[in-house]
Every structure is written in structure tokens, then in C-alpha cells.
Amino acid sequence: MLKKYMAAGVVAAALVGAAGTAHAGKDLDTVKARGNLICGVSTGVAGFAAADSQGKWSGIDVDVCRAVSAAIFGDADKVKFVPTTAQQRFTALQSGEVDLLVRTTTWTLTRDTALGFDFTGVNYYDGQGFMVNKKLGVKSAKELNGATVCVQPGTTTELNLADYFRANKMTFKPVVIEKVEEVRAAFFAGRCDVFTTDASGLYATRAANAPNPDDYIILPEIISKEPLGPVVRHGDNQFADIVRWTLFAQIEAEEYGITSKNVDEMLKSDNPTIKRILGVTPGMGKALGVDEKWVYNIIKQVGNYGEMFERNVGMGSPLKIARGQNALWTQGGLQYAPPIR
Ligand SMILES: N[C@@H](CCC(=O)N[C@@H](CS)C(=O)NCC(=O)O)C(=O)O
């Protein structure tokens, strides 16, 4: 009896040991053996994920994928991007067609549980809004009773839209179109009075796709919380940890003033936190199961969170979105990373 308990104890200790050594899980093993990361992104949303005429992808979602690649491979370019519609995206992740989904995807309870996924953070705090043609003369979403509304299926957008109109005792006629370029074409052709999606998507659509951006206004009401973030399948905690801490590292680097421009200088810093973040004091890489220079590689090749934001959706981009809720917590925003220690 005693022997049996002891044996069980040994097995338990061995299991704890295995978890503690951060043994690579099956998804991370697959990524490493393949030599690249397959990242599911949008089919084309300016500032988030869009391919140019040469097939080169850019955007804040694309950069999150590139940062994970830098953490795993020391090279931000070991990524294959797979465009997905809102409706296809979860099947693509469940089936293993993609390793990681970074696609303006809202963190919700059902997606994080019943669908079999883990959200690893928020790379953009958003909320749902409405865009209309100015000639409609509408100033508030409360004036939209009876409107025809263009919306994409398989989204939180569709659900919030129904809730909002019901709560405000208004009716609407949905025009549900899966492909983003078709929903945009329908809206700009006047087939619907309103286009509704995440506010960032409205800014992107107006800046990059409207025949005449000045003809359109985004109404002041933001009707939901849309925390958008990277998603992985259940089953490989180490891979999830790497994705989670990659974004945290970018946020932490911004807080400590580490940028793609000064990261080499920062290697000489006396600040113990900066030394730990950049792997000058080793330990963090080992704990995560990646190279000690993981944060150096992310920041050097992709930049910190603020750089990534400004370049893709902020003042350095056609979208010109203010940091707002996406400012660091030290600046009155919501972006906050737990300590790297
Ligand atoms: N955040 C919402 C909406 C996501 C969504 O699909 N947004 C549109 C905004 S334009 C989009 O990204 N479409 C791009 C595409 O279909 O490729 C969700 O997770 O359900």
C-alpha cells in the first residue's frame, strides 16, 4: 500500500518536473519542425492585415504574427499568412490549417471555452460602430429605425446589431454578406443605409476603400466591447504562453522605453528590469522555452507595441486612429502587461 502511494508520488513529481521544464507541446513542435508559423489573418483590412500587389502582408495583426515568429525562430519573416473570412476563421484554427489566428477577433466567453480556444491577450481594444453616407442626414444611431444594414456573418457584429436595435425598440433590415469586398461594394453602391462593424474596421474601410471618404461619417455611438486578440487552440500551453508573452513583451518594452531604434543601446542599460527583458540577465527565455534574446529579436525586427500601433493604425498610417483605450495604462489607457520576471 505504502509502496503504491510512493510510486504514485514519484509519477506526480515527474509530471510536475516535465511541466516545469517547459517541454514543447504538439503545436509548437509542429511549427518548429515545419520551420514556419502559419497565421490566420483577415482577407484584407487596411492597418490590420492586408497584402500589397507583391503579396507582402502588413498590419497590426500581421505584426503580432511576425513578433511570435521572432520569438520562436529569431526571425520575424518565418510566417505564412492565410486569409480567412469571419465565417471560416474558427474552422481554420480548429482543423489545424492555421497555428494561430490574429484576425480582428473579439474575445468572448463562448469562443474561449466551447469552441476550444484560448485568447492570449488583446492587441487592439475596439467597439462596434455605424457608418452612413452623409447625405442621409443622420447624426445618431438612435435615428436608424427601419434602416437597411450591411453586416458580415459569423461575427459578434451581427449579434450586437440585433441586441442594440431590440433594446432601443427599433427595427432594421439586415443585408448579410460574407466577403468583405462585397459588403463594402454593397454599402458604397447604396444597397444599404448603414455599414456596421468594429470601429477600427469602419475607419479602415473609409480610409482605404471608400470612393470618396469625405462622403461618409461614423456615428458617435459605440455599442459594444470588442477586445481583439490572438487566439490558439486548446492543447498546447507552451505555445499559448509564447504567444501571450510576445504581446506582453511588446507592451512592456514600450513602458520601459525600449524601441526598435534604441534596442542595441538598451543592451548596455543598468536597469535590472531592462536587463531581464532583453535577456542580458538570462532566465526569462529559458522559462518560456525560447532563446534568451527573444525580446531583443521581437523589438529589433517588429518594434514595441506603440511602434506597431503608430505604424499600422496610428498617426503614421492612413487610418490616423488615436491611441485612446490602446494607450499604456501609465497614459490612461488599458494596455497593461504583467511583469517579466
Ligand atoms: N470583431 C468581430 C468582427 C470581426 C470581423 O470580421 N470584422 C470585419 C471588419 S471589416 C473584418 O475583419 N473583415 C475582414 C474579412 O472578412 O476579411 C468578431 O470577432 O466577430
The ligand as a Gaussian input file, in Angstrom:
#p B3LYP/6-31G(d) Opt

LIG

0 1
 N      -14.537000      41.523000     -34.042000
 C      -15.682000      40.904000     -34.656000
 C      -15.768000      41.214000     -36.156000
 C      -14.627000      40.671000     -36.940000
 C      -14.679000      40.958000     -38.458000
 O      -14.784000      40.034000     -39.276000
 N      -14.553000      42.220000     -38.826000
 C      -14.543000      42.639000     -40.198000
 C      -14.347000      44.137000     -40.137000
 S      -14.146000      44.940000     -41.665000
 C      -13.340000      42.026000     -40.898000
 O      -12.286000      41.947000     -40.340000
 N      -13.484000      41.617000     -42.150000
 C      -12.348000      41.195000     -42.903000
 C      -12.524000      39.974000     -43.736000
 O      -13.635000      39.442000     -43.831000
 O      -11.523000      39.535000     -44.278000
 C      -15.656000      39.414000     -34.405000
 O      -14.655000      38.899000     -33.917000
 O      -16.657000      38.733000     -34.709000

